[in-house]
Structure formats: C-alpha cells, structure tokens
Amino acid sequence: MRLVSCLASVLLLVLLSGVVSGQSARATPDGGRRSAAAAFPERSKLLAAVASYTAPGDVVLIEPERDGERDYMSLVRLLPRPTLANWKFVPTNPADILRWQSYMELRREMFANGCATRTSVPVRWLVTLEPGTAARLKGCGPPVWRKGSVALIPVP
C-alpha cells in the first residue's frame, strides 16, 4: 500500500511539473528571458560559501519552497555537496522511490520544524531561500553565511 501511495505521489509530481515550471517563467520588460544570474543573484556567492564552509561529503538540504522554479533547480547539480533528494530527480525502482520519498519528507520536516527533527541521515547544513526561514531555524544556530533571504546554516 505504501508503494502505491509513493508511486501516486511521484505521478502527481510529474504531472504538476509542467504547471509549476510554466508558472516560474520570468520575463523582462522587453519580453526576453532573464538570465539565471539576474533571477537568482545570490547563486554564485552561495555556491562559493558552500564550497568554503562545508566539507566534502557533508549533506546539504536546500529549502523545498522553490522546487520546480527553473532558476533554483540547478542548485542540486551545481552545489559541490550531496543534497539528498529533489523532486525533479526521482529514482526508477520501487525500493529507491521509497527511500527518495522518505528523504523528501525529511527535507520538509527539517525546514518546518528545524533542527529538532531527529534523523539518522547525517544532514550537516541547510540552505534557506525564502524570507523568514532563517529566523524560523534559529534553533539550529546562526547562519555562517547570509545574503538577503539566502543563508547557509549549520545543523548541530
């Protein structure tokens, strides 16, 4: 039953992906598309901060609020650290789908409840993207790097 539920969730995510990505288009006043740097100006500095403050192999969770937005989807590939799970990269065999689903739930819980969330997964860092998220996660400790609403927070 749990497998059917997970597969239904995956199917729903795939079907909605077209809707979400269609809503994330950002046009410039002249009708052209904005560059990724213009749409997410903190990206290069965030990537440098992650490379500087984290160790190879440290698991970094990215706030799920912007999953599906084109400007933020590339973070999973560009961050020089493992990111655990992203809605866009769904495995294909049932056992891996179940593990992927549990990682997706862990991401949601970590950003909803902060570092009080207990897990056996060695999550070491959180990346916030939305205004107010870093304040909500203050129980984890202060950010080691911050620019606007984008912050890198260690998990104790």
N, CA, C and O atoms as a GROMACS GRO file, in nm:
protein
  624
    1MET      N    1   0.082  -0.119   0.000
    1MET     CA    2   0.000   0.000   0.000
    1MET      C    3   0.086   0.126   0.000
    1MET      O    4   0.056   0.223  -0.069
    2ARG      N    5   0.196   0.124   0.079
    2ARG     CA    6   0.284   0.241   0.085
    2ARG      C    7   0.349   0.265  -0.051
    2ARG      O    8   0.367   0.380  -0.091
    3LEU      N    9   0.384   0.157  -0.123
    3LEU     CA   10   0.445   0.171  -0.255
    3LEU      C   11   0.347   0.237  -0.350
    3LEU      O   12   0.386   0.324  -0.429
    4VAL      N   13   0.221   0.197  -0.345
    4VAL     CA   14   0.119   0.256  -0.432
    4VAL      C   15   0.104   0.404  -0.402
    4VAL      O   16   0.093   0.486  -0.493
    5SER      N   17   0.105   0.439  -0.274
    5SER     CA   18   0.094   0.579  -0.234
    5SER      C   19   0.213   0.659  -0.285
    5SER      O   20   0.196   0.770  -0.336
    6CYS      N   21   0.334   0.604  -0.272
    6CYS     CA   22   0.454   0.673  -0.320
    6CYS      C   23   0.451   0.690  -0.471
    6CYS      O   24   0.485   0.796  -0.524
    7LEU      N   25   0.411   0.584  -0.541
    7LEU     CA   26   0.404   0.592  -0.687
    7LEU      C   27   0.299   0.695  -0.731
    7LEU      O   28   0.320   0.766  -0.829
    8ALA      N   29   0.188   0.702  -0.659
    8ALA     CA   30   0.086   0.802  -0.690
    8ALA      C   31   0.141   0.942  -0.667
    8ALA      O   32   0.114   1.033  -0.745
    9SER      N   33   0.219   0.959  -0.560
    9SER     CA   34   0.281   1.090  -0.532
    9SER      C   35   0.377   1.129  -0.644
    9SER      O   36   0.379   1.244  -0.687
   10VAL      N   37   0.456   1.033  -0.690
   10VAL     CA   38   0.552   1.060  -0.797
   10VAL      C   39   0.477   1.098  -0.924
   10VAL      O   40   0.516   1.194  -0.992
   11LEU      N   41   0.370   1.025  -0.957
   11LEU     CA   42   0.293   1.056  -1.077
   11LEU      C   43   0.235   1.197  -1.067
   11LEU      O   44   0.239   1.272  -1.164
   12LEU      N   45   0.181   1.233  -0.952
   12LEU     CA   46   0.126   1.366  -0.932
   12LEU      C   47   0.234   1.473  -0.950
   12LEU      O   48   0.210   1.576  -1.013
   13LEU      N   49   0.352   1.449  -0.894
   13LEU     CA   50   0.462   1.545  -0.909
   13LEU      C   51   0.500   1.562  -1.055
   13LEU      O   52   0.526   1.674  -1.100
   14VAL      N   53   0.505   1.452  -1.130
   14VAL     CA   54   0.542   1.459  -1.271
   14VAL      C   55   0.436   1.536  -1.349
   14VAL      O   56   0.469   1.619  -1.433
   15LEU      N   57   0.309   1.509  -1.320
   15LEU     CA   58   0.202   1.579  -1.390
   15LEU      C   59   0.200   1.728  -1.358
   15LEU      O   60   0.175   1.810  -1.445
   16LEU      N   61   0.228   1.762  -1.232
   16LEU     CA   62   0.228   1.902  -1.191
   16LEU      C   63   0.354   1.977  -1.233
   16LEU      O   64   0.355   2.100  -1.234
   17SER      N   65   0.458   1.905  -1.268
   17SER     CA   66   0.584   1.972  -1.300
   17SER      C   67   0.569   2.068  -1.417
   17SER      O   68   0.632   2.174  -1.418
   18GLY      N   69   0.488   2.033  -1.514
   18GLY     CA   70   0.466   2.123  -1.626
   18GLY      C   71   0.396   2.250  -1.582
   18GLY      O   72   0.429   2.358  -1.631
   19VAL      N   73   0.300   2.238  -1.492
   19VAL     CA   74   0.228   2.355  -1.441
   19VAL      C   75   0.321   2.444  -1.361
   19VAL      O   76   0.323   2.565  -1.380
   20VAL      N   77   0.400   2.383  -1.270
   20VAL     CA   78   0.490   2.460  -1.184
   20VAL      C   79   0.595   2.531  -1.268
   20VAL      O   80   0.620   2.650  -1.249
   21SER      N   81   0.657   2.458  -1.361
   21SER     CA   82   0.762   2.522  -1.440
   21SER      C   83   0.705   2.629  -1.531
   21SER      O   84   0.774   2.726  -1.561
   22GLY      N   85   0.581   2.614  -1.574
   22GLY     CA   86   0.520   2.718  -1.655
   22GLY      C   87   0.496   2.844  -1.575
   22GLY      O   88   0.502   2.954  -1.631
   23GLN      N   89   0.469   2.831  -1.446
   23GLN     CA   90   0.444   2.947  -1.362
   23GLN      C   91   0.572   3.018  -1.322
   23GLN      O   92   0.568   3.132  -1.275
   24SER      N   93   0.686   2.952  -1.340
   24SER     CA   94   0.810   3.012  -1.290
   24SER      C   95   0.881   3.096  -1.395
   24SER      O   96   0.989   3.149  -1.369
   25ALA      N   97   0.823   3.109  -1.513
   25ALA     CA   98   0.888   3.188  -1.617
   25ALA      C   99   0.899   3.333  -1.570
   25ALA      O  100   0.804   3.388  -1.515
   26ARG      N  101   1.014   3.392  -1.593
   26ARG     CA  102   1.036   3.530  -1.552
   26ARG      C  103   1.074   3.610  -1.675
   26ARG      O  104   1.183   3.594  -1.730
   27ALA      N  105   0.985   3.694  -1.717
   27ALA     CA  106   1.011   3.773  -1.836
   27ALA      C  107   1.063   3.911  -1.798
   27ALA      O  108   1.025   3.967  -1.695
   28THR      N  109   1.149   3.964  -1.882
   28THR     CA  110   1.197   4.100  -1.862
   28THR      C  111   1.096   4.196  -1.925
   28THR      O  112   1.010   4.152  -2.002
   29PRO      N  113   1.105   4.325  -1.893
   29PRO     CA  114   1.008   4.420  -1.951
   29PRO      C  115   1.008   4.418  -2.104
   29PRO      O  116   0.905   4.446  -2.165
   30ASP      N  117   1.120   4.385  -2.167
   30ASP     CA  118   1.124   4.383  -2.312
   30ASP      C  119   1.079   4.249  -2.370
   30ASP      O  120   1.090   4.228  -2.491
   31GLY      N  121   1.028   4.159  -2.285
   31GLY     CA  122   0.976   4.032  -2.334
   31GLY      C  123   1.078   3.920  -2.337
   31GLY      O  124   1.043   3.806  -2.364
   32GLY      N  125   1.204   3.951  -2.311
   32GLY     CA  126   1.308   3.848  -2.311
   32GLY      C  127   1.313   3.774  -2.179
   32GLY      O  128   1.249   3.815  -2.082
   33ARG      N  129   1.387   3.668  -2.174
   33ARG     CA  130   1.401   3.592  -2.050
   33ARG      C  131   1.519   3.647  -1.972
   33ARG      O  132   1.622   3.683  -2.028
   34ARG      N  133   1.502   3.652  -1.840
   34ARG     CA  134   1.611   3.697  -1.754
   34ARG      C  135   1.715   3.588  -1.742
   34ARG      O  136   1.683   3.469  -1.746
   35SER      N  137   1.837   3.627  -1.728
   35SER     CA  138   1.943   3.529  -1.707
   35SER      C  139   1.929   3.470  -1.568
   35SER      O  140   1.867   3.531  -1.481
   36ALA      N  141   1.988   3.352  -1.547
   36ALA     CA  142   1.982   3.288  -1.415
   36ALA      C  143   2.048   3.377  -1.310
   36ALA      O  144   2.003   3.382  -1.196
   37ALA      N  145   2.155   3.447  -1.348
   37ALA     CA  146   2.224   3.535  -1.254
   37ALA      C  147   2.133   3.650  -1.212
   37ALA      O  148   2.136   3.691  -1.096
   38ALA      N  149   2.053   3.702  -1.303
   38ALA     CA  150   1.962   3.811  -1.269
   38ALA      C  151   1.846   3.761  -1.184
   38ALA      O  152   1.800   3.831  -1.094
   39ALA      N  153   1.798   3.640  -1.212
   39ALA     CA  154   1.684   3.585  -1.139
   39ALA      C  155   1.723   3.535  -1.001
   39ALA      O  156   1.641   3.536  -0.909
   40PHE      N  157   1.846   3.491  -0.985
   40PHE     CA  158   1.894   3.438  -0.857
   40PHE      C  159   2.035   3.494  -0.835
   40PHE      O  160   2.133   3.421  -0.847
   41PRO      N  161   2.045   3.625  -0.803
   41PRO     CA  162   2.176   3.690  -0.797
   41PRO      C  163   2.269   3.637  -0.688
   41PRO      O  164   2.390   3.655  -0.697
   42GLU      N  165   2.214   3.571  -0.586
   42GLU     CA  166   2.296   3.519  -0.477
   42GLU      C  167   2.361   3.385  -0.511
   42GLU      O  168   2.444   3.335  -0.434
   43ARG      N  169   2.325   3.326  -0.624
   43ARG     CA  170   2.366   3.188  -0.653
   43ARG      C  171   2.517   3.168  -0.650
   43ARG      O  172   2.565   3.077  -0.582
   44SER      N  173   2.594   3.249  -0.720
   44SER     CA  174   2.739   3.227  -0.726
   44SER      C  175   2.802   3.243  -0.588
   44SER      O  176   2.894   3.169  -0.553
   45LYS      N  177   2.755   3.339  -0.510
   45LYS     CA  178   2.811   3.357  -0.375
   45LYS      C  179   2.768   3.243  -0.283
   45LYS      O  180   2.846   3.202  -0.196
   46LEU      N  181   2.647   3.192  -0.300
   46LEU     CA  182   2.603   3.076  -0.222
   46LEU      C  183   2.690   2.955  -0.254
   46LEU      O  184   2.733   2.884  -0.164
   47LEU      N  185   2.716   2.931  -0.382
   47LEU     CA  186   2.800   2.817  -0.421
   47LEU      C  187   2.940   2.830  -0.362
   47LEU      O  188   2.997   2.732  -0.316
   48ALA      N  189   2.994   2.951  -0.362
   48ALA     CA  190   3.126   2.974  -0.303
   48ALA      C  191   3.123   2.952  -0.152
   48ALA      O  192   3.216   2.894  -0.096
   49ALA      N  193   3.016   2.997  -0.086
   49ALA     CA  194   3.005   2.978   0.059
   49ALA      C  195   2.995   2.830   0.095
   49ALA      O  196   3.058   2.785   0.190
   50VAL      N  197   2.917   2.755   0.018
   50VAL     CA  198   2.905   2.611   0.044
   50VAL      C  199   3.041   2.544   0.026
   50VAL      O  200   3.080   2.461   0.108
   51ALA      N  201   3.112   2.580  -0.078
   51ALA     CA  202   3.246   2.522  -0.100
   51ALA      C  203   3.342   2.560   0.011
   51ALA      O  204   3.428   2.480   0.049
   52SER      N  205   3.329   2.680   0.063
   52SER     CA  206   3.420   2.730   0.166
   52SER      C  207   3.390   2.674   0.305
   52SER      O  208   3.483   2.634   0.376
   53TYR      N  209   3.264   2.671   0.344
   53TYR     CA  210   3.228   2.635   0.482
   53TYR      C  211   3.203   2.486   0.505
   53TYR      O  212   3.214   2.438   0.618
   54THR      N  213   3.169   2.413   0.401
   54THR     CA  214   3.133   2.272   0.420
   54THR      C  215   3.246   2.180   0.379
   54THR      O  216   3.335   2.219   0.303
   55ALA      N  217   3.243   2.059   0.431
   55ALA     CA  218   3.345   1.960   0.396
   55ALA      C  219   3.290   1.868   0.286
   55ALA      O  220   3.169   1.848   0.276
   56PRO      N  221   3.378   1.814   0.204
   56PRO     CA  222   3.332   1.717   0.103
   56PRO      C  223   3.256   1.604   0.172
   56PRO      O  224   3.300   1.551   0.274
   57GLY      N  225   3.142   1.568   0.116
   57GLY     CA  226   3.061   1.462   0.174
   57GLY      C  227   2.955   1.512   0.270
   57GLY      O  228   2.864   1.436   0.304
   58ASP      N  229   2.963   1.639   0.316
   58ASP     CA  230   2.859   1.693   0.403
   58ASP      C  231   2.726   1.699   0.326
   58ASP      O  232   2.723   1.745   0.212
   59VAL      N  233   2.619   1.653   0.388
   59VAL     CA  234   2.487   1.659   0.325
   59VAL      C  235   2.428   1.798   0.348
   59VAL      O  236   2.420   1.846   0.461
   60VAL      N  237   2.386   1.860   0.238
   60VAL     CA  238   2.327   1.993   0.240
   60VAL      C  239   2.183   1.982   0.193
   60VAL      O  240   2.157   1.931   0.083
   61LEU      N  241   2.088   2.028   0.274
   61LEU     CA  242   1.948   2.030   0.232
   61LEU      C  243   1.911   2.169   0.184
   61LEU      O  244   1.941   2.269   0.250
   62ILE      N  245   1.846   2.174   0.069
   62ILE     CA  246   1.801   2.301   0.010
   62ILE      C  247   1.653   2.316   0.043
   62ILE      O  248   1.575   2.222   0.027
   63GLU      N  249   1.615   2.434   0.088
   63GLU     CA  250   1.475   2.460   0.121
   63GLU      C  251   1.385   2.421   0.003
   63GLU      O  252   1.411   2.463  -0.110
   64PRO      N  253   1.281   2.343   0.028
   64PRO     CA  254   1.199   2.291  -0.082
   64PRO      C  255   1.100   2.391  -0.141
   64PRO      O  256   1.034   2.359  -0.240
   65GLU      N  257   1.086   2.510  -0.084
   65GLU     CA  258   0.984   2.604  -0.131
   65GLU      C  259   0.998   2.643  -0.277
   65GLU      O  260   0.899   2.677  -0.341
   66ARG      N  261   1.116   2.638  -0.331
   66ARG     CA  262   1.136   2.682  -0.470
   66ARG      C  263   1.163   2.566  -0.564
   66ARG      O  264   1.208   2.586  -0.677
   67ASP      N  265   1.137   2.444  -0.518
   67ASP     CA  266   1.148   2.329  -0.608
   67ASP      C  267   1.060   2.356  -0.730
   67ASP      O  268   0.947   2.402  -0.718
   68GLY      N  269   1.113   2.329  -0.845
   68GLY     CA  270   1.035   2.348  -0.967
   68GLY      C  271   1.060   2.480  -1.036
   68GLY      O  272   1.030   2.494  -1.155
   69GLU      N  273   1.115   2.577  -0.965
   69GLU     CA  274   1.147   2.703  -1.031
   69GLU      C  275   1.280   2.687  -1.104
   69GLU      O  276   1.380   2.646  -1.046
   70ARG      N  277   1.278   2.719  -1.229
   70ARG     CA  278   1.394   2.699  -1.316
   70ARG      C  279   1.523   2.759  -1.258
   70ARG      O  280   1.629   2.696  -1.266
   71ASP      N  281   1.514   2.876  -1.202
   71ASP     CA  282   1.634   2.945  -1.153
   71ASP      C  283   1.698   2.875  -1.034
   71ASP      O  284   1.817   2.894  -1.007
   72TYR      N  285   1.621   2.793  -0.964
   72TYR     CA  286   1.672   2.728  -0.842
   72TYR      C  287   1.697   2.578  -0.862
   72TYR      O  288   1.768   2.517  -0.782
   73MET      N  289   1.641   2.519  -0.966
   73MET     CA  290   1.659   2.375  -0.988
   73MET      C  291   1.805   2.337  -1.010
   73MET      O  292   1.846   2.227  -0.973
   74SER      N  293   1.882   2.425  -1.066
   74SER     CA  294   2.022   2.393  -1.096
   74SER      C  295   2.108   2.382  -0.970
   74SER      O  296   2.219   2.328  -0.977
   75LEU      N  297   2.059   2.431  -0.856
   75LEU     CA  298   2.138   2.422  -0.732
   75LEU      C  299   2.177   2.278  -0.700
   75LEU      O  300   2.289   2.254  -0.655
   76VAL      N  301   2.088   2.185  -0.722
   76VAL     CA  302   2.116   2.044  -0.692
   76VAL      C  303   2.239   1.997  -0.768
   76VAL      O  304   2.322   1.923  -0.714
   77ARG      N  305   2.252   2.039  -0.893
   77ARG     CA  306   2.366   1.998  -0.975
   77ARG      C  307   2.491   2.081  -0.947
   77ARG      O  308   2.603   2.031  -0.955
   78LEU      N  309   2.472   2.208  -0.915
   78LEU     CA  310   2.587   2.298  -0.901
   78LEU      C  311   2.654   2.294  -0.764
   78LEU      O  312   2.774   2.319  -0.753
   79LEU      N  313   2.577   2.264  -0.659
   79LEU     CA  314   2.638   2.258  -0.526
   79LEU      C  315   2.741   2.146  -0.523
   79LEU      O  316   2.714   2.035  -0.569
   80PRO      N  317   2.858   2.173  -0.469
   80PRO     CA  318   2.964   2.071  -0.467
   80PRO      C  319   2.948   1.971  -0.353
   80PRO      O  320   3.047   1.912  -0.309
   81ARG      N  321   2.826   1.950  -0.305
   81ARG     CA  322   2.799   1.860  -0.193
   81ARG      C  323   2.671   1.781  -0.222
   81ARG      O  324   2.589   1.824  -0.302
   82PRO      N  325   2.655   1.665  -0.156
   82PRO     CA  326   2.531   1.589  -0.174
   82PRO      C  327   2.411   1.665  -0.118
   82PRO      O  328   2.421   1.728  -0.012
   83THR      N  329   2.298   1.658  -0.190
   83THR     CA  330   2.178   1.729  -0.148
   83THR      C  331   2.064   1.636  -0.111
   83THR      O  332   1.954   1.683  -0.082
   84LEU      N  333   2.085   1.508  -0.110
   84LEU     CA  334   1.991   1.405  -0.066
   84LEU      C  335   1.877   1.379  -0.162
   84LEU      O  336   1.870   1.270  -0.218
   85ALA      N  337   1.789   1.474  -0.184
   85ALA     CA  338   1.673   1.448  -0.269
   85ALA      C  339   1.618   1.577  -0.326
   85ALA      O  340   1.629   1.683  -0.264
   86ASN      N  341   1.559   1.566  -0.444
   86ASN     CA  342   1.493   1.678  -0.509
   86ASN      C  343   1.378   1.621  -0.589
   86ASN      O  344   1.390   1.511  -0.644
   87TRP      N  345   1.268   1.691  -0.597
   87TRP     CA  346   1.150   1.638  -0.665
   87TRP      C  347   1.176   1.608  -0.811
   87TRP      O  348   1.109   1.523  -0.870
   88LYS      N  349   1.271   1.677  -0.871
   88LYS     CA  350   1.297   1.662  -1.015
   88LYS      C  351   1.374   1.533  -1.047
   88LYS      O  352   1.366   1.484  -1.160
   89PHE      N  353   1.447   1.479  -0.951
   89PHE     CA  354   1.531   1.362  -0.976
   89PHE      C  355   1.475   1.242  -0.901
   89PHE      O  356   1.522   1.208  -0.792
   90VAL      N  357   1.375   1.178  -0.961
   90VAL     CA  358   1.307   1.065  -0.899
   90VAL      C  359   1.371   0.935  -0.948
   90VAL      O  360   1.389   0.916  -1.068
   91PRO      N  361   1.408   0.844  -0.855
   91PRO     CA  362   1.463   0.716  -0.898
   91PRO      C  363   1.357   0.632  -0.970
   91PRO      O  364   1.240   0.669  -0.974
   92THR      N  365   1.399   0.519  -1.025
   92THR     CA  366   1.306   0.440  -1.104
   92THR      C  367   1.266   0.306  -1.043
   92THR      O  368   1.165   0.248  -1.085
   93ASN      N  369   1.340   0.255  -0.947
   93ASN     CA  370   1.297   0.126  -0.891
   93ASN      C  371   1.226   0.148  -0.758
   93ASN      O  372   1.254   0.246  -0.688
   94PRO      N  373   1.133   0.059  -0.722
   94PRO     CA  374   1.046   0.080  -0.605
   94PRO      C  375   1.121   0.105  -0.474
   94PRO      O  376   1.081   0.193  -0.398
   95ALA      N  377   1.227   0.030  -0.445
   95ALA     CA  378   1.298   0.050  -0.318
   95ALA      C  379   1.360   0.189  -0.312
   95ALA      O  380   1.354   0.255  -0.208
   96ASP      N  381   1.418   0.234  -0.422
   96ASP     CA  382   1.478   0.367  -0.425
   96ASP      C  383   1.373   0.477  -0.420
   96ASP      O  384   1.398   0.585  -0.364
   97ILE      N  385   1.255   0.452  -0.477
   97ILE     CA  386   1.147   0.551  -0.471
   97ILE      C  387   1.103   0.569  -0.326
   97ILE      O  388   1.078   0.682  -0.283
   98LEU      N  389   1.093   0.460  -0.251
   98LEU     CA  390   1.054   0.470  -0.110
   98LEU      C  391   1.157   0.549  -0.030
   98LEU      O  392   1.120   0.633   0.052
   99ARG      N  393   1.285   0.523  -0.055
   99ARG     CA  394   1.391   0.598   0.014
   99ARG      C  395   1.387   0.744  -0.026
   99ARG      O  396   1.400   0.832   0.060
  100TRP      N  397   1.369   0.773  -0.156
  100TRP     CA  398   1.359   0.909  -0.206
  100TRP      C  399   1.243   0.982  -0.139
  100TRP      O  400   1.257   1.097  -0.097
  101GLN      N  401   1.127   0.914  -0.127
  101GLN     CA  402   1.010   0.974  -0.064
  101GLN      C  403   1.040   1.009   0.083
  101GLN      O  404   1.000   1.115   0.131
  102SER      N  405   1.110   0.920   0.152
  102SER     CA  406   1.143   0.948   0.293
  102SER      C  407   1.239   1.067   0.303
  102SER      O  408   1.230   1.146   0.397
  103TYR      N  409   1.331   1.080   0.208
  103TYR     CA  410   1.421   1.195   0.207
  103TYR      C  411   1.344   1.325   0.178
  103TYR      O  412   1.374   1.429   0.236
  104MET      N  413   1.247   1.318   0.088
  104MET     CA  414   1.166   1.437   0.058
  104MET      C  415   1.088   1.480   0.182
  104MET      O  416   1.078   1.599   0.212
  105GLU      N  417   1.033   1.382   0.255
  105GLU     CA  418   0.962   1.413   0.379
  105GLU      C  419   1.058   1.472   0.483
  105GLU      O  420   1.021   1.564   0.556
  106LEU      N  421   1.179   1.419   0.491
  106LEU     CA  422   1.279   1.472   0.584
  106LEU      C  423   1.309   1.618   0.553
  106LEU      O  424   1.317   1.700   0.644
  107ARG      N  425   1.326   1.652   0.426
  107ARG     CA  426   1.350   1.791   0.386
  107ARG      C  427   1.238   1.881   0.435
  107ARG      O  428   1.263   1.985   0.497
  108ARG      N  429   1.116   1.841   0.408
  108ARG     CA  430   1.001   1.922   0.451
  108ARG      C  431   1.001   1.940   0.603
  108ARG      O  432   0.979   2.050   0.653
  109GLU      N  433   1.025   1.831   0.676
  109GLU     CA  434   1.025   1.837   0.822
  109GLU      C  435   1.138   1.926   0.876
  109GLU      O  436   1.115   2.005   0.968
  110MET      N  437   1.257   1.914   0.819
  110MET     CA  438   1.370   1.994   0.867
  110MET      C  439   1.341   2.143   0.851
  110MET      O  440   1.372   2.222   0.940
  111PHE      N  441   1.282   2.183   0.739
  111PHE     CA  442   1.256   2.324   0.717
  111PHE      C  443   1.130   2.372   0.789
  111PHE      O  444   1.114   2.492   0.811
  112ALA      N  445   1.041   2.280   0.825
  112ALA     CA  446   0.922   2.317   0.901
  112ALA      C  447   0.950   2.321   1.051
  112ALA      O  448   0.904   2.411   1.121
  113ASN      N  449   1.028   2.223   1.101
  113ASN     CA  450   1.048   2.208   1.245
  113ASN      C  451   1.189   2.240   1.291
  113ASN      O  452   1.215   2.242   1.412
  114GLY      N  453   1.281   2.263   1.200
  114GLY     CA  454   1.417   2.298   1.237
  114GLY      C  455   1.499   2.178   1.282
  114GLY      O  456   1.467   2.064   1.251
  115CYS      N  457   1.603   2.207   1.354
  115CYS     CA  458   1.699   2.106   1.395
  115CYS      C  459   1.647   2.014   1.504
  115CYS      O  460   1.717   1.920   1.544
  116ALA      N  461   1.526   2.038   1.553
  116ALA     CA  462   1.466   1.946   1.650
  116ALA      C  463   1.425   1.816   1.581
  116ALA      O  464   1.399   1.716   1.648
  117THR      N  465   1.419   1.817   1.448
  117THR     CA  466   1.384   1.697   1.373
  117THR      C  467   1.495   1.594   1.390
  117THR      O  468   1.611   1.622   1.361
  118ARG      N  469   1.458   1.478   1.438
  118ARG     CA  470   1.555   1.370   1.459
  118ARG      C  471   1.564   1.283   1.335
  118ARG      O  472   1.462   1.244   1.277
  119THR      N  473   1.686   1.252   1.294
  119THR     CA  474   1.708   1.170   1.176
  119THR      C  475   1.839   1.094   1.188
  119THR      O  476   1.933   1.138   1.254
  120SER      N  477   1.843   0.980   1.122
  120SER     CA  478   1.968   0.904   1.117
  120SER      C  479   2.054   0.949   0.998
  120SER      O  480   2.169   0.908   0.984
  121VAL      N  481   1.996   1.033   0.911
  121VAL     CA  482   2.068   1.085   0.796
  121VAL      C  483   2.161   1.196   0.844
  121VAL      O  484   2.116   1.286   0.915
  122PRO      N  485   2.288   1.192   0.807
  122PRO     CA  486   2.384   1.292   0.859
  122PRO      C  487   2.375   1.428   0.789
  122PRO      O  488   2.470   1.471   0.722
  123VAL      N  489   2.261   1.495   0.805
  123VAL     CA  490   2.244   1.628   0.747
  123VAL      C  491   2.331   1.725   0.826
  123VAL      O  492   2.320   1.733   0.948
  124ARG      N  493   2.416   1.798   0.757
  124ARG     CA  494   2.509   1.890   0.823
  124ARG      C  495   2.477   2.037   0.799
  124ARG      O  496   2.516   2.122   0.878
  125TRP      N  497   2.406   2.068   0.688
  125TRP     CA  498   2.383   2.208   0.651
  125TRP      C  499   2.244   2.226   0.590
  125TRP      O  500   2.190   2.136   0.527
  126LEU      N  501   2.188   2.346   0.610
  126LEU     CA  502   2.060   2.385   0.550
  126LEU      C  503   2.082   2.512   0.467
  126LEU      O  504   2.153   2.603   0.511
  127VAL      N  505   2.022   2.517   0.349
  127VAL     CA  506   2.026   2.636   0.266
  127VAL      C  507   1.885   2.693   0.262
  127VAL      O  508   1.792   2.627   0.214
  128THR      N  509   1.868   2.816   0.311
  128THR     CA  510   1.737   2.882   0.307
  128THR      C  511   1.727   2.969   0.182
  128THR      O  512   1.827   3.023   0.134
  129LEU      N  513   1.605   2.981   0.132
  129LEU     CA  514   1.582   3.062   0.013
  129LEU      C  515   1.472   3.165   0.034
  129LEU      O  516   1.468   3.267  -0.036
  130GLU      N  517   1.383   3.141   0.128
  130GLU     CA  518   1.267   3.226   0.149
  130GLU      C  519   1.289   3.323   0.266
  130GLU      O  520   1.356   3.288   0.363
  131PRO      N  521   1.232   3.443   0.257
  131PRO     CA  522   1.239   3.537   0.370
  131PRO      C  523   1.173   3.473   0.493
  131PRO      O  524   1.066   3.412   0.482
  132GLY      N  525   1.234   3.487   0.606
  132GLY     CA  526   1.178   3.434   0.730
  132GLY      C  527   1.221   3.294   0.767
  132GLY      O  528   1.205   3.253   0.882
  133THR      N  529   1.274   3.220   0.673
  133THR     CA  530   1.311   3.081   0.704
  133THR      C  531   1.429   3.075   0.800
  133THR      O  532   1.428   2.996   0.894
  134ALA      N  533   1.530   3.158   0.778
  134ALA     CA  534   1.646   3.156   0.868
  134ALA      C  535   1.604   3.189   1.011
  134ALA      O  536   1.657   3.131   1.106
  135ALA      N  537   1.511   3.282   1.028
  135ALA     CA  538   1.463   3.316   1.162
  135ALA      C  539   1.389   3.198   1.224
  135ALA      O  540   1.402   3.171   1.344
  136ARG      N  541   1.311   3.126   1.142
  136ARG     CA  542   1.238   3.010   1.192
  136ARG      C  543   1.334   2.898   1.234
  136ARG      O  544   1.301   2.818   1.322
  137LEU      N  545   1.451   2.894   1.172
  137LEU     CA  546   1.550   2.790   1.201
  137LEU      C  547   1.655   2.836   1.301
  137LEU      O  548   1.762   2.776   1.310
  138LYS      N  549   1.628   2.942   1.377
  138LYS     CA  550   1.727   2.997   1.470
  138LYS      C  551   1.771   2.896   1.575
  138LYS      O  552   1.880   2.910   1.631
  139GLY      N  553   1.690   2.794   1.603
  139GLY     CA  554   1.729   2.690   1.698
  139GLY      C  555   1.846   2.606   1.649
  139GLY      O  556   1.911   2.538   1.728
  140CYS      N  557   1.873   2.612   1.520
  140CYS     CA  558   1.988   2.540   1.464
  140CYS      C  559   2.118   2.616   1.491
  140CYS      O  560   2.226   2.556   1.492
  141GLY      N  561   2.107   2.743   1.512
  141GLY     CA  562   2.225   2.828   1.530
  141GLY      C  563   2.225   2.937   1.425
  141GLY      O  564   2.142   2.936   1.334
  142PRO      N  565   2.317   3.031   1.438
  142PRO     CA  566   2.322   3.141   1.342
  142PRO      C  567   2.379   3.095   1.207
  142PRO      O  568   2.461   3.003   1.202
  143PRO      N  569   2.336   3.160   1.100
  143PRO     CA  570   2.393   3.129   0.969
  143PRO      C  571   2.542   3.162   0.966
  143PRO      O  572   2.586   3.259   1.028
  144VAL      N  573   2.620   3.081   0.896
  144VAL     CA  574   2.762   3.112   0.877
  144VAL      C  575   2.781   3.204   0.758
  144VAL      O  576   2.885   3.268   0.743
  145TRP      N  577   2.679   3.210   0.671
  145TRP     CA  578   2.681   3.298   0.555
  145TRP      C  579   2.538   3.337   0.524
  145TRP      O  580   2.446   3.256   0.537
  146ARG      N  581   2.519   3.464   0.483
  146ARG     CA  582   2.384   3.510   0.451
  146ARG      C  583   2.392   3.625   0.352
  146ARG      O  584   2.479   3.712   0.362
  147LYS      N  585   2.301   3.625   0.258
  147LYS     CA  586   2.282   3.737   0.165
  147LYS      C  587   2.133   3.744   0.136
  147LYS      O  588   2.078   3.660   0.065
  148GLY      N  589   2.069   3.844   0.192
  148GLY     CA  590   1.923   3.856   0.179
  148GLY      C  591   1.856   3.740   0.251
  148GLY      O  592   1.887   3.712   0.367
  149SER      N  593   1.765   3.673   0.183
  149SER     CA  594   1.695   3.559   0.244
  149SER      C  595   1.771   3.427   0.225
  149SER      O  596   1.732   3.325   0.282
  150VAL      N  597   1.877   3.429   0.146
  150VAL     CA  598   1.956   3.309   0.122
  150VAL      C  599   2.060   3.297   0.233
  150VAL      O  600   2.138   3.389   0.257
  151ALA      N  601   2.060   3.181   0.300
  151ALA     CA  602   2.154   3.162   0.412
  151ALA      C  603   2.202   3.019   0.416
  151ALA      O  604   2.135   2.927   0.368
  152LEU      N  605   2.320   3.000   0.473
  152LEU     CA  606   2.380   2.869   0.496
  152LEU      C  607   2.387   2.849   0.646
  152LEU      O  608   2.457   2.922   0.716
  153ILE      N  609   2.315   2.748   0.695
  153ILE     CA  610   2.301   2.727   0.840
  153ILE      C  611   2.354   2.590   0.876
  153ILE      O  612   2.315   2.491   0.815
  154PRO      N  613   2.444   2.582   0.976
  154PRO     CA  614   2.494   2.450   1.018
  154PRO      C  615   2.388   2.377   1.102
  154PRO      O  616   2.311   2.440   1.175
  155VAL      N  617   2.386   2.246   1.090
  155VAL     CA  618   2.300   2.161   1.173
  155VAL      C  619   2.386   2.103   1.284
  155VAL      O  620   2.483   2.032   1.255
  156PRO      N  621   2.353   2.132   1.411
  156PRO     CA  622   2.437   2.083   1.521
  156PRO      C  623   2.434   1.931   1.536
  156PRO      O  624   2.499   1.876   1.624
   0.00000   0.00000   0.00000
